[in-house]
């Protein structure tokens, strides 16, 4: 099953928004580049689960290109 980067992007804000994405604004229609920015913040500011989500976002962005 392939999950698109937009769904993962919004999931990141729902799950990790206040902890890892406190300084990033959620966009309604993110581009792959926006999702990659979120993935970077998840890796730096988040825990192991956030890092795993970051990997999923990165895979989905590569698949979208």
N, C-alpha and C positions, 0 to 999 in steps of 0.2 A: 504494500500500500504506500503510495506516495502522498505526502502531505505537503501542501504548498507553503511557501515561505510566509505568506501573509497570515495564515492561520497560526503558524509557529510564532510569528512576530507578536500577534495579539495575545497569544498564550503566555509569552514571556512577560508582558506587562501585567497580566492577570495574576500570575504566580509570583513573580519576582520584582514587580514594579517598585514597591516601597523600599526594598532592600538593595537591589542592584541597579535599578533604572531610575533612581530618584531625580537625576539631573537630565533626563531625556524625555522629550515630549512625544507622546504616542500619536502617530498619524493615522488617519482613516484609511488611506490607500498608500501604503509604503511601497517604495521601489526596492529592488534587491539590494541596492546600496544602503538604503535605510535599515534594512534588516541586518546587514552585515555590521553596521555601527552598533546595533543592539547586541549582536552576538559578541562583539569586542567588549562591551561593558559587562555582559554576563560573565565572560571569562575573567575579567579583572576584579569586579566587585562581588561576584556571586560565589556560591558554594559548589560542591561537586555536581549536584543536580542542575544548577544553572549552567555549568560548563558543558554538561551533556546536551542540554537544550541548545547551547551555542553551536555545538557540532551539528546538530540536526538542522538548525537554521542555515548554516554554511553549506551543507549538502543540498538542501532545498534550493538555495540561491544558485548554486552551480548547475543544478538540473533545470532551472528556469532560463538559463542562457542558451 
